[in-house]
Amino acid sequence: MRMRIFQLPVVATLLGLFFYVSSPLPSSAQEKKQDDNQASEKKQPEKVSFLRVKKDAKGNPESLDVAIARYEFKDGPNKGAYVDLIGAVHVGSREYYKELNKRFKNYDSMLYELVADPSANKPLPGAERGGFNPLGAMQTGMKDVLKLTFQLDEVDYTPSNFVHADMSPEDFQEDMKARGDGFVAMFARAMGAGLAVQNSKKGSTQQAELMAAVLAKDTIRLRRVMADQFESMDSQMAGLADKNGKSTLLTERNTKAFKVMEKEMASGKKSLGIFYGAGHLLDMHQRLIRDYKATPTTVEWLEAWPLK
């Protein structure tokens, strides 16, 4: 059976669909606590991130890194189990995907995102991908411009531990219809947030740098500019939500992933990975702590793009 894949046409937030960027995620739950004075000054919980631009001592970008964050279940029916949130970037270096393929083998269940028919075969590298897919075309173009590779051409989805944990195209469309939403409305919200960033002083500087990098045909410079732009994606990702703070694209697909996670843990699986776009993981992080009482323990960073 040919794999039918529904590429999501959210053109206005192309970069935001790839990543979520905010403040650095703690490297370990065992990190030293801040002193009492600093702790008392905290009014809000620290933001977390699953993507960072790593810099050297002089402030020069070295790499765009994606996190693997672990959450352990220390009590309750899932005691002894853990879930790793594994941030995905949809274009990256071949070495990045090669490393992921090795790590994926270590999980009892490897949950993955893909808006596709769950009864179809798993995606194969280089397979024909039908349907309305302007985002897919953009990803391919981005891959070529940045001299990187495409996730669906590099990740091996065929191992038996891989479990589809996403909506079908029909579920996706029905959810949007049920909330009275649509791509046009979602575009409008996201574009509004994106324009606000673009019109800021930093956004104007980034646009100028981006144009200069394109005209110079400087691949590393272009990667650096685009990586820097990801630091402005918070508002654009938030802009996808409706008036209730939900979106089919982000929060409701995460709900589907967690239903699959619950099913896998109920079957006795103890080590689970969730491989989703980095933009999804802040919401997942919050749910694991709030709804499942999981404890964040460690985080590891993998280089997705070399920037030097």
N, C-alpha and C positions, 0 to 999 in steps of 0.2 A: 504494500500500500504506500502510495506517495505521501510523504510527510506534508501536511498542510499547515503552514505557519502564517500567522496573522501578525505582520509587522505593524507596530503602532505608529500612526502618522501624526506625531506631535511635533511638527516642524519647529514651532516657535521656541520649544524648550529642549532642543536636541542635546545640548551639553548637560542640561539639568537632568535629563533622563539617564545619562551615563553615571553621574556621580552625585554624592551629597557631601558638602564641605562645610565645616564650621571650626570650632576650636579642637585642639588635639585630644584624642582619646587617651586616657591614662594607660601607661604601658603595663600595669599590673595592679590587681587589687591589693597587693602587698607593698605598694609604694609607700614611702614615708609620709605620714600625715603632716599637713601644714601646721605651723605653730598656732597656739590658742588665739592669738590676736588676729591672724589671718582668717581662721575658721569663724570667729565671731563676726567678722565683717561680711561674711557671705550672706546674701539675701536670697539669691536664686541658685538652683542647682547648676553646676557647670554644664555647658553644652558638650556634646561628644561628636566625634567625627569618625568616618570610616575611610577618609581619603586625606592625604596631606601632600604638600610639596616639600620635600626634604631639601635642606640647604646646607652648604658647607659653612665653615667658620667665618668666611667673608660675606656670607649672605647670598652666594651664587646658587641657583637651583641645580640640584644633582639628579633628582628623580621625582616622578609622580608615584606615590606609594598607596596601596590599598590594604586595608586592615583585615585580619582574621581575629575576631573577638569571641572569647569563650564564655558561656553562661552555664553554671552548674546547678543542678537540682539537689539540694542538700537535705530536703525533707519531703514528706508526702509520698504519693504513689509512684512518682518518678525518681525517687531518691537514688543517687548513684549515676544518673544519666547526665549527659551534657549536650549542649547545642553550640555549634560554632557558626557565627554569622560571617560569611565569606563574601566580601565585596567584589562585585563583578564590574569590570570596565569592558565595554563591547568592542573596543579596538585597543590593542596593546601589543607588547613585544611578544615574539614567539617564545622567548625564554620564560616569560610570565605564565603563559598558558601551559607550557611544558611542566613547570613546577606545580601548577594547580592539578594537572592530570595525575601526577604522582601522589599528591596529598589526598585526592578524592578517594583513592583506593582504601584509605584507612578508616572510613566511616561505615557503620552498619547500614545507614541510610543517607543518601546524598540527594537532598531535595533541590530541585532546580526550577528556575523561572523560564517560561516560554508560553506565550499565549498561542496555544495550538490545541488541536484535537487530541485528548489524552489516549484515545484508542488507536491513534496512528503510530507508526514506527518512530523511534527516536531520531533526532536530526543526525545526519551524516555530514562530514566535512565536504563542502563543495556541492551539497545537494541543491536541487532547484527549489526555490522558495517562492511560491505563488502568492496571489492575493495583492491587495492594495498596499504597497510597501515603499512609499517615498522615504520613510525613515531608514529603511534598509538600503536604499540607494545612497542616501546621505552618509550612512555608516561606511559603505564601500568607498565612497569618494573621500571621506575623511581618512580612511585607512591608507589610501594611495597618496594623498597629500602629505600625511605625516610619516609615511614609510613605516607603517605598523601592520599588524595582521588583524583579522576579523575573528571574533570569539567563536562563531558557529563553524568556522573553518579550522579551528585549532583544538577546541575542547572535545574530548572523547565522551560522548553521552551514552555509549553502548554498554558499559558494565552493568551487571545485574543490580547493584546497589543504588543506581540512579532512579529516582522517583519523581515523576512529574508533580509539581506543586503550584500550579497556576490555573488561571481560568481558561476555558475554551473560548474561541471567538464568539460563539453564541452566548455564552454566559457574560462575556465582556459587554456585548451590545445590549443584552437584556438588563444588566445592572445600570448601564448608563440611561436606558429608557426609563427604568423604574424611578430613578432619582430626577427625571426630567432634565437630564444633562445631555450634552452632545459635544462633538469635537469642536464645533464653531464656538460654543460658549467656553469650553476649556481653553481653546486658543486665545480667546479674548482676555480671559483672566491672566493667563501666563504671559501674554504679550504686554499687558499693562505692567506687570511686575518687572518684566525684562526691560521695558523702555525706561522705567524709573532708574534701574541700574545703569543703563546705557547713557542716560542723560546726566548722571553724576560725574563729578570731576574724575574719579578713578575710572569710571566707565569710558569717558571720553579719551583718557590716556590709553586705555587698553585697546580701544578701537583704532587709534592711530598706530600703536605698536603692531597690531594685527595686520593692518594694511601694509605697513613697512616690511613686515616679515614675508607677506605674500609676494610683494613686488620684488623682494630680494631673493625669493626662492630659497630661503634659508630654513631648512627643515627643523633644526634644533631650536632656532629662535622662535619659529612658529609654535612648536610644542610648548616652549616656555610661556609664551603669551597665552595660549589656550589653557595651560595648567593654572596660570595666575587668575584667569577669568573664572575658574571654578569656585574661587573664594567668594564670588558674588551670587552663587546659585541658591542660597538659603531662601531668599524672597521669591525666586522664580519657582522653586519647588512648592513652597507654601501657596503660591498663586494658583496651583492646579486644583486646590480644594474648593468645594462648594460652600454655601453659607453654613453648613453643619460641620465643616472641617473635614469632610470626607471627599474622596475621589476614587472613581473606578480604577484609574490608572495606578494609584499608589496604595491607599489604605485598604481598599476592598480586595485587591490582589494579595496583599499581606494577610488579610483575614483567611483567604483560601489557603495560603501557605501554612498557616498555623493549624488549620483543621487537618491538613495532611500530617503535620508534625505530631499532633495529638494521636492520630491513628497509628502512626509508626511507633510512638512510644508505648501505646496501649498494647501493641503486638510484642513488646519486650525489647525493642531496639534501645540501646544505651548510648551509642555515639552517633550523633546526627550532625550533618552539615546542611546549611541553607545557603545556596549559591544564588544570590540575587543582586541586581544592580545596586551600587553603593547608595543611590538615592532613596532606596527603600529601607535602609538599615536603621536609621534613627528611630523610625516608628516601631520597627521590630524590637530594637533595644528597649524602648519604653514599655512595650507590651510584655516582654519577657520578665522584666522586673516587677511591673505593676500587676499583671494578670496571672502570671505563672510563678511568681515569687522566686525566680531564678537569681543566682548571684553572679555578677560579672567577675571574672577572675583574671584572665590574662588577655593580652592582645599582641599580635605579631604583625609586622608590616612586610608586604611583598612589593618589590619594584615592578610597576606596570609599564612605565615609560622611562627610558633613560633621557635625561635632559642636559647632557653634556657630551 
